[in-house]
């Protein structure tokens, strides 16, 4: 509490002092999605307090990385503040795109201990596991599931499901149950419409299928490297468990997804769910406020559950981003003011209320948080089991290789899961060698 | 002499300037006018080309400004030419190129031949037919993604209606065997009118007197078609093939919108491969070498083709 008070006072003093000096035009860059709109509204408060003018540059997700990394790599001054993807942190830190925030956090009394540990590790630290911070956790996000509670609760369906599978039709707790439920709904007529089991990530062009398949891989025992050496991947990335996980994902795609869902990511899954095509959808948690408010599927008609457990444990793919100050900005002081303002507990609380997922522990650990929204508890449960993809400077090489190998196996049906992961190991080892990370 | 505006302007011009401008040769004045265009061309075309060639011999990566740039000679070229992915994307491009050009020339010429006949509403039909090529490829890509939707797509519905197959039993953009054809169909739908217009211009340039002379010689319609129409329209057809060939060799937007290069890498044409290397993996030196190879390939093939075209025209 004392720390929060100090932070608030320090931020207010900083903002008041700065606004007395000079008003700046600040541009914040992020992806074009619902949380960005919420942030625009929230930022009006900052404009009033500081006197600075906020502009926003939002780019749709499929082009977000291309557009923004191009901006950073060219030393562009379009963005003063960047809410960049967690995978960019290594490259942006090492290439000098982001300003290191340690001294600033110390001055302002901002402690990374006040944020959810997974988000600090995922969005702020580079190198991972070291107290070097390049961003403030801005938006906690994780892959989870949405399901049609109204369909699940229909007595005739519950009866039939029980007769078929021998257990109750409810939000699945294991991946095997998820597969059963998806198969149960696949091709079923509900209210005169043919519906399908689940919408899952299969997108080829950017990061989609990787963000999806990892939710099966992790839970079957896949890890990125050995505990001693993260770049030792032979026999780990292509372990028997990982192969089984990949086979599970392909089986789920083959058996239980809508026809034509061969290149689906966030927006396609949302559309399929909202239009009543699917019983369940995999998606990042950012969509849950929108689902809850949807006139067709919102309210009690939908439920939420974390990524179900597999034989190797229960994990979920981390999403979300941190907010950084771009080192090429000429308005760094004003950008830092924004971060100081954004870190305040009451602003973080408003952020959650507006539809943004705060990563501040004071917000998510508040006794009333879990009941504040129907999806709040699922968000907390999901954030407790996150794993993230590589955040190396060469993350794009690693990602592209995985996109290719996994999509070729899952969607195009080429080769076996073992061949796909063996190929992935070869690709990744080549990248590590190029980067000088292994001999 | 009357006091016209021109005369007033001449009188107002200081004698020194008049002499200086008047002293310039035609060649010098021409250079003054042409110089800005040349400077612009050098800045936006020639300089980047030379710079690209230079980068292609290095290991430069634009996202690693702190890393030393090394001169690696022909290593990038060797890597590209020995990479199986390069040849797979070249195969995908060749398949796309061959079938789009074949279909567009065949259908475009047939449509031009039919529309060249005098009939009521001729102009209106021409306008309607050329409509697809006026659309943005991004719009066309999105639009056809919906048409190919197995559950609600019109394309699947029509195929299902005609063949009796279940419309949701096949996915044009999600099936390895069908995805390349999905792109070929869309490109053909969009660009056949362009080929048709070129063919139409060719058909309308053939003087009626030649056909009248052939009629006098009692040549059949079939013989007129093969001995007059085809030879005289051949340069136009070859021109259409050249335009479409160059355009489709660098096809990008439509493929990205429809399949994103998938399923797997089935429709990953060379331009997508190049874009991934340059702007996703940020291997700038490697991508530069790739671009140089593509440039030389297109430039070389186009030069050979233009020579053949000129020979046909001379005949």
Interface residues (C-beta under 8 A of the other chain):
Chain A: X65 X66 X69 X70 X73 X74 X91 X94 X95 X96 X194 X203 X204 X205 X258 X259 X260 X261 X262 X263 X277 X393 X396 X397 X400 X404 X407 X408 X409 X411 X412 X413 X414
Chain B: X62 X63 X64 X65 X66 X148 X149 X150 X151 X153 X168 X169 X170 X171 X173 X174 X175 X176 X256 X259 X260 X261 X262 X263 X264 X265 X266 X276 X279 X280 X281 X282
